[in-house]
Amino acid sequence: MPKNRKTMAILTGGGDVPGLNPCMKQLVYRGIDAGYRVLGFRRGWAGPLFYNPDDDRPQENQVVELTKMKVRTIDRTGGTFLHTSRTHPSRVSRQNVPGFLRSEIESQPEEAERLDFTPHVLRVLEHLGVDVLIPIGGDDTLNYAARIHSEGFPVMAIPKTMDNDVYGTDYCIGFSTAVTRSVSFIHALRTSAGSHERIAVIELFGRHSGETSLVAAYLAGVERAIISEVPFDPKKLAPLLMKDKRENPSNYVMMTISEGARLIGAEVVEYGKPDAYGHKKLGGIGQITAEMLRELTGENTLYQRLSYLMRCGEPDSLDLMVAINYANMAMDLIKRGSRGRMVALRAGVYTHVPISTKLEGTKRVDVDELYDTEEYRPKIVHTLGKPMFLT
C-alpha cells in the first residue's frame, strides 16, 4: 500500500461491545473528510502482528483500506466489523509466532515463555505509512497502545469495555448497553424464579471490577450483589438470601455475582488452557455459588450466566452517543496535532488525558461509598455530588 497522503489506522481489540461500529464509521467519515487515507487492522493487534511487510501481495486478511461506502451501514449493528482478538504482540507464545517471523525468535531470550514482537509491529506501521494509530479497546488493548506510544509512535486511544474499568475515564463504550441488557434479563428471569420459588443466581461479566453487578443489581432492585472487589462467604450469604426469600410474597430471591468474584481465601475461577497470549477464560463462580447455596439452604436454585448476552446486539442510545462523540473528539485532537492521548468522560464532561494515565492506577468500585460489605448489597442512597455513573 504506497503512501500517497496522510494515513490513519484503526483497530478494535479485546471483547466486542455495542458501539464499536458507530465509532469506527464516524472516524472513517471524519478522517476522509480531513484528507486521511484510513486503514483498518483486522482482529485487533493480530492485524499488524501477522502482516508481512516483505510480502508484496495484498494482505486484506490483516489490513484493509476503509472507505465511506465500506462503512456506510455498519453503525446499524453491534460488535465490530473489523473483528477482534485478545492478541498482545509483546506476549506471544512460541507456538503462535507467524511463520515469516520464525527467524526473529533467535534474537529473543531462550528462557522466555512469551516473546515480544513490538519492533515488528512498529516496522509494519512504518511500512504502511501510518501517521497515527487509533486503538479502541480496554485494559489489554490500551496497555499495549501505551507501550507503542512509549516507543515514539503517535497514538490516539478510545476506551471501550462493558466492565467500565479503564483507569482515567468515568465511562467506556459498551457499559450502558451491558447494564441495560442485564437489567432486562434479570427482570425476565423473575418469572421463572418466582414460578419455581427459587434462589436465582445471575452471573455477569466483570473480571476485575464489579461495577456491572453492582449497578445492574441497584437498577433492577435485586436483593444481593456479589462484586469482584469483595471476597464473600457463602455461609454468610445464605441466611441473608433466605430472609429475603421469606419476605417476598412470591417466595423467591434474586442475586447477581461478578464473574471475577471469589470466595474468601480462594482464587478467581478460571478454566481452560491459557491462549497464545496468556489469557485464561473466566467464569463459573455463579454456578459454584448456586450449588453451595443449594447445599446450605436446602432450596432449589436457578443459575443463569448472562455472559455474551450482555454485549450482543446494537448499542443503546447512550452508548451510541458516547461512541460517536469519542470519535469526533479523537479526530478533533488529531487535526490539532495532539498525540499520545486517550479520549475520556470525567465528571460528566468530554475531555482527554495522556494515554500513560491508563497505567497509573486501577479503576474499581468505591466499596466504602457504594457497597455494604456486611449485607452484600449496593449501598447507593446519597447521590449528590457523585458522578453520573457512580464509579
Protein Blocks (a to p, Z undefined) as FASTA:
>chain_A
ZZfbdcdddddehjddehjlmmmmmmmmmmmmnopacdddehijmlmmmpcfkbmbdcfk
lbccddfklmmmmmmpgcjfkbpafbdfklccfklgcfklmmmmmmpcfklmbdcfklmm
mmmmmmnopabdcddddfklmmmmmmmmmnopacddddddfklpaghiabdghjlmmmmm
mmmmmmmmmmmmmmnopadddddehfklcklmmmmmmmnopabdcdfklccdfklmmmmm
mmmmmmpmnlpacddddfkbccehiacddedjddfkopaceehjlmmmmmmmmmmnopac
ddddfklmmmgcjddfklmmmmmmmmmmmmmmmmnopahiacddeehiacdddfklmmnp
ccdddfklmocfklopafdfblghiafklZZ
